[in-house]
């Protein structure tokens, strides 16, 4: 996967590989020591975020970054990797 500035991901729409919109990127959760991105925190979540069983925290729904398949105009998430 290409490299991106973390700030360039904020506000990008998040969709699944099956075309379901999940919301938009509000923030990212990092592992403090390694700097690895752990989760995308969604804002403006759709009903699909809950239906797919995404973890909900006080900050919003969490999308595991390991499920990211592609980043472009949208961030594409593999539904299979969410289960």
Long-range contacts (C-beta under 8 A, 24 or more apart in sequence): 1-68, 1-70, 1-71, 2-71, 4-71, 6-37, 9-40, 9-71, 9-75, 12-71, 12-73, 12-74, 12-75, 13-73, 13-74, 13-75, 14-40, 14-42, 14-63, 14-74, 14-75, 14-77, 15-74, 15-75, 15-76, 15-77, 16-48, 16-52, 16-76, 16-77, 16-78, 16-79, 16-82, 17-69, 17-76, 17-77, 17-78, 17-79, 18-79, 20-46, 20-48, 20-52, 20-79, 21-46, 21-48, 22-46, 22-48, 22-49, 22-52, 22-54, 22-61, 22-63, 22-77, 23-49, 23-60, 23-61, 25-75, 26-59, 26-60, 27-59, 28-65, 29-62, 36-65, 37-65, 38-64, 38-65, 39-63, 39-64, 39-65, 40-65, 40-68, 40-75, 52-79, 52-82, 53-82, 53-83, 54-82
